[in-house]
Amino acid sequence: MPYLFAHFKEKITPDGEQVYFSVSRDGFNWEKVNNGNPILTATLGEKGCRDIEIVRLHTGGFMVITTDLCVANRYDENLNLDWSNINRTGSKCLRMWKTDDLVTFSEERLVHFGRNDFGCMWAPEVFFDEEREEYLIHWGSTVEETDYKHMSIYCSVTKDFETFSAPQLYFTKKNEILDSHITKVGDTYHLFYKNAHNPSMNMHATSDNLFGPFEHDEKFQQFMEENVPNPGSYEGPATYILPDGKWCLMLDFFGCEKEKMGYVPFVSNEAGDVNFERKDELFSFPYGFKHGKVIEITDEEYEKLKSL
């Protein structure tokens, strides 16, 4: 089965922070689309796209949603960034496009969710709730109440990406958390996220309800501590099922412009099994992929994207 990887590149120029597509026949070996050039380029707001999300709609077509941010435009003369200022003054909107065929897209939109007390809205993801036939959009944000110093996961629900429920707190901890990824295997909801500090690493929790409560997975934390060097350097979790039924967890090694890494693959024997092993040798990427989403596509969609 073919796959599409929607992502961005971390470069020190704004062209990296746009929407890129790559495709794969097997989920292991990835090919660039459009000669490695952006599929979509932001023109509104901060004019940058980070943390790329793509979701197939149950009514047909796809939505592309991104963080509205371009850090390349915020570097000082020494290429340093004031992340606390970004968390405070960053965009209070998410960027969206709709497409029927992954080739032609609607006009770009910036969607405001009605809360001016948010700081920057980071890393949107979408989970389709089949029972309610609605989409849960979740993202990380700081809020004015904490002086923009504590990031938690917030959410909104929509049926059509035109009207949205008022944002609510979805998941929080004593420490800051970010980069939430939700998937369902059987009757279990799996929540992957990044713990910002104490300890700084990706975490895993499970629940039998989409809205929690979620139970912390000590075994996964132990795996991260024992098997992943510098676990605080990974973020942006994404999972998908490989053609042989194995489960792939991608973790984004940030700073890839310097380290030339980007996403790093971990594989377990089946979906829902968190006994992962790092498998760099099985995967190939044309360049350093950054924070994105993998979805299954049809053979026809694959061929159409390959022809770009």
C-alpha positions as CSV (number, residue, x, y, z in Angstrom):
1,M,0.0,0.0,0.0
2,P,1.4,3.5,-0.8
3,Y,1.9,6.2,1.8
4,L,2.0,10.0,1.8
5,F,4.3,11.9,4.2
6,A,3.3,15.5,4.6
7,H,6.1,17.4,6.3
8,F,8.4,20.5,6.3
9,K,12.1,20.9,6.3
10,E,14.1,22.7,9.0
11,K,16.3,25.2,7.2
12,I,17.5,28.6,8.1
13,T,15.6,30.1,5.2
14,P,11.7,30.4,5.0
15,D,11.4,28.0,2.0
16,G,12.0,25.1,4.4
17,E,9.0,26.0,6.6
18,Q,6.3,25.2,3.9
19,V,4.3,22.1,3.0
20,Y,6.2,19.3,1.3
21,F,5.0,15.9,0.2
22,S,7.0,12.6,-0.1
23,V,5.6,9.2,-1.1
24,S,6.5,5.6,-0.5
25,R,5.3,2.2,-1.8
26,D,6.4,0.3,1.3
27,G,6.5,2.8,4.2
28,F,10.3,2.3,4.3
29,N,11.8,4.0,1.3
30,W,10.6,7.6,0.6
31,E,10.8,9.6,-2.6
32,K,10.4,13.4,-2.9
33,V,7.4,14.8,-4.7
34,N,7.5,17.9,-6.9
35,N,11.3,17.6,-7.3
36,G,11.6,18.3,-3.6
37,N,9.9,21.7,-3.8
38,P,7.0,22.9,-1.6
39,I,3.5,21.7,-2.5
40,L,2.0,24.7,-0.6
41,T,3.6,28.0,0.3
42,A,2.1,30.2,3.0
43,T,1.1,33.8,2.1
44,L,-0.9,34.8,5.2
45,G,0.0,35.4,8.8
46,E,3.6,34.5,9.7
47,K,4.0,33.1,6.2
48,G,5.4,29.8,7.4
49,C,4.1,26.3,7.8
50,R,5.4,24.0,10.6
51,D,4.1,20.8,12.1
52,I,2.2,19.6,9.0
53,E,-1.0,17.6,9.5
54,I,-3.0,16.0,6.7
55,V,-6.2,14.0,7.3
56,R,-8.4,12.2,4.8
57,L,-12.1,13.3,5.3
58,H,-14.8,10.7,5.6
59,T,-16.8,12.7,3.1
60,G,-14.0,12.7,0.6
61,G,-11.0,14.9,0.1
62,F,-8.3,16.0,2.5
63,M,-7.5,18.8,4.9
64,V,-4.0,20.2,5.4
65,I,-3.5,22.0,8.7
66,T,-0.3,23.6,10.0
67,T,1.2,25.8,12.7
68,D,1.3,29.4,11.5
69,L,4.9,30.2,12.1
70,C,8.2,30.9,10.3
71,V,11.1,30.8,12.7
72,A,13.5,31.7,9.9
73,N,11.9,35.1,9.9
74,R,12.5,35.5,13.7
75,Y,16.3,34.7,13.8
76,D,18.6,37.4,15.2
77,E,21.9,38.2,13.5
78,N,23.5,35.1,15.2
79,L,20.7,32.8,14.1
80,N,19.4,32.5,17.7
81,L,15.7,32.4,18.6
82,D,13.7,33.6,21.6
83,W,11.4,30.7,22.1
84,S,9.7,32.2,25.1
85,N,8.7,35.2,22.9
86,I,7.4,32.9,20.2
87,N,5.3,31.1,22.8
88,R,3.9,34.4,23.9
89,T,3.5,36.4,20.7
90,G,3.1,33.6,18.1
91,S,0.0,33.1,15.9
92,K,-3.3,32.4,17.6
93,C,-4.5,30.8,14.4
94,L,-4.0,27.5,12.5
95,R,-3.5,27.5,8.8
96,M,-5.7,25.3,6.6
97,W,-6.2,24.2,3.0
98,K,-8.7,21.7,1.6
99,T,-8.0,19.5,-1.5
100,D,-10.0,16.9,-3.3
101,D,-7.1,15.3,-5.2
102,L,-3.8,16.2,-3.3
103,V,-2.9,18.3,-6.4
104,T,-5.2,21.3,-6.5
105,F,-6.0,23.1,-3.3
106,S,-8.5,25.6,-1.9
107,E,-7.5,29.1,-0.9
108,E,-5.4,29.3,2.2
109,R,-7.2,30.1,5.5
110,L,-6.2,31.2,8.9
111,V,-8.7,29.9,11.5
112,H,-9.0,31.7,14.8
113,F,-10.6,29.6,17.5
114,G,-12.0,32.5,19.6
115,R,-9.5,32.7,22.4
116,N,-7.1,35.6,22.4
117,D,-5.5,34.4,25.6
118,F,-3.6,31.7,23.7
119,G,0.1,32.1,22.9
120,C,1.3,30.4,19.7
121,M,-0.8,27.4,18.7
122,W,1.6,24.6,18.0
123,A,1.5,21.2,16.2
124,P,-2.2,20.7,15.2
125,E,-3.3,17.1,14.7
126,V,-6.7,15.7,13.8
127,F,-8.4,12.5,15.0
128,F,-11.6,11.4,13.4
129,D,-14.2,10.1,15.9
130,E,-16.1,7.5,13.8
131,E,-18.9,7.1,16.4
132,R,-19.7,10.8,16.4
133,E,-18.6,11.5,12.9
134,E,-16.7,14.5,14.0
135,Y,-13.1,15.6,14.1
136,L,-11.1,16.3,17.2
137,I,-8.4,18.9,16.5
138,H,-5.7,19.1,19.2
139,W,-2.7,21.3,19.6
140,G,-0.2,22.6,22.1
141,S,-0.4,26.2,23.5
142,T,0.6,28.3,26.4
143,V,-2.1,30.7,27.9
144,E,-2.0,34.1,29.4
145,E,-3.1,32.7,32.8
146,T,0.3,31.1,33.3
147,D,2.1,34.1,31.8
148,Y,2.6,31.9,28.6
149,K,5.1,29.7,30.5
150,H,3.2,26.3,30.7
151,M,2.2,24.5,27.5
152,S,-0.7,22.0,27.6
153,I,-2.8,20.3,24.9
154,Y,-6.1,21.9,23.9
155,C,-8.8,20.8,21.6
156,S,-11.8,21.8,19.5
157,V,-14.4,19.6,17.7
158,T,-15.7,20.1,14.2
159,K,-17.8,18.2,11.7
160,D,-16.9,20.2,8.6
161,F,-13.8,22.4,9.3
162,E,-16.1,25.4,8.9
163,T,-17.5,25.7,12.4
164,F,-15.5,24.8,15.5
165,S,-16.4,24.2,19.2
166,A,-14.9,26.5,21.8
167,P,-11.4,25.3,22.7
168,Q,-11.1,23.2,25.8
169,L,-8.2,21.8,27.8
170,Y,-7.5,18.2,26.6
171,F,-4.5,17.0,28.4
172,T,-2.1,18.6,30.8
173,K,0.6,17.7,33.4
174,K,2.6,19.5,36.1
175,N,5.4,19.8,33.5
176,E,4.9,21.4,30.1
177,I,3.9,19.0,27.3
178,L,3.7,19.4,23.5
179,D,3.3,17.6,20.2
180,S,0.3,15.3,20.8
181,H,-0.4,12.4,18.5
182,I,-3.5,10.3,19.0
183,T,-4.3,7.0,17.3
184,K,-6.7,4.2,18.0
185,V,-5.9,0.5,18.0
186,G,-8.8,-1.8,18.7
187,D,-10.6,-0.3,21.6
188,T,-7.6,1.6,23.0
189,Y,-6.7,5.2,22.4
190,H,-2.9,5.8,22.3
191,L,-1.6,9.3,23.1
192,F,2.0,10.0,22.3
193,Y,3.4,13.4,23.4
194,K,6.6,15.2,24.3
195,N,7.4,15.9,27.9
196,A,9.3,19.2,27.9
197,H,11.4,18.6,31.0
198,N,11.8,16.5,34.2
199,P,12.4,14.3,32.2
200,S,12.6,15.7,28.7
201,M,11.5,12.9,26.3
202,N,8.5,11.5,24.4
203,M,5.9,9.7,26.5
204,H,3.0,7.3,25.8
205,A,-0.4,7.0,27.6
206,T,-3.5,5.0,26.9
207,S,-7.3,5.2,27.5
208,D,-10.5,3.5,26.6
209,N,-12.1,6.9,26.0
210,L,-11.0,9.6,23.5
211,F,-11.2,12.3,26.1
212,G,-9.4,10.3,28.8
213,P,-8.3,10.0,31.5
214,F,-5.1,8.6,30.1
215,E,-2.8,6.2,32.0
216,H,0.9,6.8,31.8
217,D,3.0,4.0,30.2
218,E,6.0,3.4,32.4
219,K,7.3,0.7,30.1
220,F,7.6,3.1,27.2
221,Q,9.3,5.7,29.3
222,Q,11.8,3.1,30.4
223,F,12.4,2.2,26.8
224,M,13.1,5.8,25.9
225,E,15.5,6.2,28.9
226,E,17.5,3.1,28.1
227,N,17.5,2.9,24.3
228,V,17.3,6.5,22.9
229,P,20.5,8.6,23.3
230,N,19.6,12.2,24.2
231,P,15.9,11.4,24.3
232,G,15.1,15.1,24.9
233,S,16.2,15.8,21.3
234,Y,13.3,14.0,19.8
235,E,9.7,15.3,19.3
236,G,6.8,15.3,16.8
237,P,5.7,11.7,17.2
238,A,3.8,10.1,14.3
239,T,2.7,6.4,13.9
240,Y,1.5,4.3,11.0
241,I,1.0,0.6,10.2
242,L,3.5,-0.9,7.8
243,P,2.3,-3.3,5.0
244,D,3.4,-6.3,7.0
245,G,1.3,-5.2,10.0
246,K,4.2,-3.9,12.0
247,W,3.8,-0.5,13.8
248,C,6.1,2.4,12.9
249,L,6.8,5.2,15.3
250,M,8.6,8.2,13.8
251,L,10.3,10.7,16.2
252,D,11.6,14.0,14.8
253,F,15.2,14.7,15.8
254,F,15.1,18.5,15.9
255,G,17.9,20.6,14.6
256,C,18.4,18.4,11.6
257,E,19.9,21.3,9.5
258,K,22.9,20.9,11.8
259,E,22.7,17.2,12.5
260,K,21.3,16.0,9.2
261,M,18.9,13.6,10.8
262,G,15.3,14.6,10.9
263,Y,12.9,11.7,11.5
264,V,14.1,8.5,13.1
265,P,12.1,5.3,12.7
266,F,11.2,2.8,15.5
267,V,9.3,-0.4,14.7
268,S,7.4,-2.9,16.8
269,N,5.8,-6.2,15.8
270,E,2.2,-5.0,15.6
271,A,0.0,-2.0,16.1
272,G,-0.5,-1.3,19.8
273,D,2.8,-3.0,20.8
274,V,5.1,-0.4,22.3
275,N,8.1,-2.7,22.3
276,F,9.9,-0.7,19.7
277,E,13.3,-1.1,18.1
278,R,15.2,1.6,16.3
279,K,15.5,0.7,12.6
280,D,17.4,3.3,10.7
281,E,18.9,0.8,8.4
282,L,15.5,-0.2,7.0
283,F,14.5,3.4,6.0
284,S,15.7,5.9,3.4
285,F,14.7,9.5,3.1
286,P,15.7,12.0,0.3
287,Y,16.4,14.7,2.9
288,G,15.8,15.5,6.5
289,F,12.0,15.3,7.0
290,K,10.6,17.4,9.8
291,H,7.4,17.2,11.9
292,G,4.6,15.9,9.8
293,K,2.0,13.1,9.2
294,V,1.9,9.8,7.4
295,I,-1.3,8.6,5.8
296,E,-2.2,5.7,3.5
297,I,-3.1,6.6,-0.1
298,T,-4.4,4.8,-3.1
299,D,-2.3,3.6,-6.1
300,E,-4.0,6.3,-8.2
301,E,-3.2,9.0,-5.7
302,Y,0.4,7.7,-5.5
303,E,0.8,7.9,-9.3
304,K,-0.7,11.3,-9.5
305,L,1.7,12.6,-6.9
306,K,4.7,11.0,-8.6
307,S,3.9,12.8,-11.8
308,L,4.2,16.2,-10.2
